[in-house]
Amino acid sequence: MAKVIRIVRKEWSPRQTSGYLEKYEQILVSVENANKLIRQYVPKGVSFKDYPPERIKQIQHKLNNRPREKIGFSSSKVEFYKQFQ
């Protein structure tokens, strides 16, 4: 996982990042699923600029701590930090 963190570049779009990970690292990433989860909190057509930073942080916290079936009902935050133990 540390290799992936070094490879992914800040200027890449989510689609570029997922494409790279799928092609070269054999890691499947679903941008569409992430967008679907975000849209539960931010309706399509509404800009993130319309939300205060505190609200964006709340949404981020909820999504990062949400249990995911694909990772054994663990959260993405827990699985991310496991890579550094």
CYANA upper distance limits for C-alpha pairs under 8 A (distance plus 0.5 A):
  1 MET  CA      5 ILE  CA      6.96
  1 MET  CA     83 GLN  CA      6.74
  2 ALA  CA      6 ARG  CA      6.89
  2 ALA  CA     83 GLN  CA      7.80
  2 ALA  CA     84 PHE  CA      8.48
  3 LYS  CA      7 ILE  CA      6.77
  4 VAL  CA      8 VAL  CA      6.68
  4 VAL  CA     21 LEU  CA      8.20
  4 VAL  CA     25 GLU  CA      8.42
  8 VAL  CA     12 TRP  CA      7.91
  8 VAL  CA     17 THR  CA      6.85
  9 ARG  CA     17 THR  CA      8.37
 12 TRP  CA     16 GLN  CA      6.24
 12 TRP  CA     17 THR  CA      6.59
 13 SER  CA     17 THR  CA      6.77
 14 PRO  CA     18 SER  CA      6.61
 14 PRO  CA     31 VAL  CA      7.18
 15 ARG  CA     19 GLY  CA      6.50
 15 ARG  CA     31 VAL  CA      7.21
 16 GLN  CA     20 TYR  CA      6.68
 17 THR  CA     21 LEU  CA      6.72
 18 SER  CA     22 GLU  CA      6.56
 18 SER  CA     28 LEU  CA      7.65
 18 SER  CA     29 VAL  CA      5.83
 18 SER  CA     30 SER  CA      7.80
 18 SER  CA     31 VAL  CA      7.69
 19 GLY  CA     23 LYS  CA      6.58
 20 TYR  CA     24 TYR  CA      6.34
 20 TYR  CA     25 GLU  CA      7.85
 21 LEU  CA     25 GLU  CA      5.40
 21 LEU  CA     26 GLN  CA      6.69
 21 LEU  CA     27 ILE  CA      5.79
 21 LEU  CA     28 LEU  CA      7.38
 21 LEU  CA     29 VAL  CA      7.94
 22 GLU  CA     26 GLN  CA      5.17
 22 GLU  CA     27 ILE  CA      5.33
 22 GLU  CA     28 LEU  CA      5.67
 22 GLU  CA     29 VAL  CA      7.54
 23 LYS  CA     27 ILE  CA      8.41
 30 SER  CA     34 ALA  CA      7.03
 31 VAL  CA     35 ASN  CA      6.65
 32 GLU  CA     36 LYS  CA      6.65
 33 ASN  CA     37 LEU  CA      6.81
 34 ALA  CA     38 ILE  CA      6.74
 35 ASN  CA     39 ARG  CA      6.59
 36 LYS  CA     40 GLN  CA      7.27
 37 LEU  CA     41 TYR  CA      8.13
 37 LEU  CA     63 LEU  CA      7.95
 38 ILE  CA     42 VAL  CA      6.60
 38 ILE  CA     59 ILE  CA      8.30
 38 ILE  CA     63 LEU  CA      8.27
 39 ARG  CA     43 PRO  CA      5.59
 39 ARG  CA     44 LYS  CA      6.83
 41 TYR  CA     59 ILE  CA      7.48
 42 VAL  CA     46 VAL  CA      7.13
 42 VAL  CA     48 PHE  CA      8.07
 46 VAL  CA     50 ASP  CA      7.76
 47 SER  CA     51 TYR  CA      8.17
 48 PHE  CA     56 ILE  CA      8.38
 51 TYR  CA     55 ARG  CA      6.76
 51 TYR  CA     56 ILE  CA      7.18
 52 PRO  CA     56 ILE  CA      7.11
 53 PRO  CA     57 LYS  CA      6.73
 54 GLU  CA     58 GLN  CA      6.84
 55 ARG  CA     59 ILE  CA      6.80
 56 ILE  CA     60 GLN  CA      6.59
 57 LYS  CA     61 HIS  CA      6.56
 58 GLN  CA     62 LYS  CA      6.74
 59 ILE  CA     63 LEU  CA      6.70
 60 GLN  CA     64 ASN  CA      6.54
 61 HIS  CA     65 ASN  CA      6.57
 62 LYS  CA     66 ARG  CA      6.47
 64 ASN  CA     75 SER  CA      6.88
 64 ASN  CA     76 SER  CA      6.03
 64 ASN  CA     77 LYS  CA      5.80
 65 ASN  CA     75 SER  CA      5.57
 65 ASN  CA     76 SER  CA      7.08
 65 ASN  CA     77 LYS  CA      6.53
 65 ASN  CA     78 VAL  CA      8.24
 66 ARG  CA     74 SER  CA      8.27
 66 ARG  CA     75 SER  CA      5.84
 66 ARG  CA     76 SER  CA      7.90
 67 PRO  CA     73 PHE  CA      5.17
 67 PRO  CA     74 SER  CA      5.38
 67 PRO  CA     75 SER  CA      4.99
 67 PRO  CA     76 SER  CA      8.03
 68 ARG  CA     72 GLY  CA      7.17
 68 ARG  CA     73 PHE  CA      5.06
 68 ARG  CA     74 SER  CA      6.27
 68 ARG  CA     75 SER  CA      6.34
 68 ARG  CA     76 SER  CA      7.86
 69 GLU  CA     73 PHE  CA      5.11
 69 GLU  CA     74 SER  CA      8.01
 71 ILE  CA     75 SER  CA      7.96
 71 ILE  CA     76 SER  CA      8.40
 71 ILE  CA     79 GLU  CA      8.49
 74 SER  CA     78 VAL  CA      7.23
 74 SER  CA     79 GLU  CA      7.52
 75 SER  CA     79 GLU  CA      6.84
 76 SER  CA     80 PHE  CA      6.45
 77 LYS  CA     81 TYR  CA      6.83
 78 VAL  CA     82 LYS  CA      6.74
 79 GLU  CA     83 GLN  CA      7.48
 80 PHE  CA     84 PHE  CA      8.31
 81 TYR  CA     85 GLN  CA      7.56
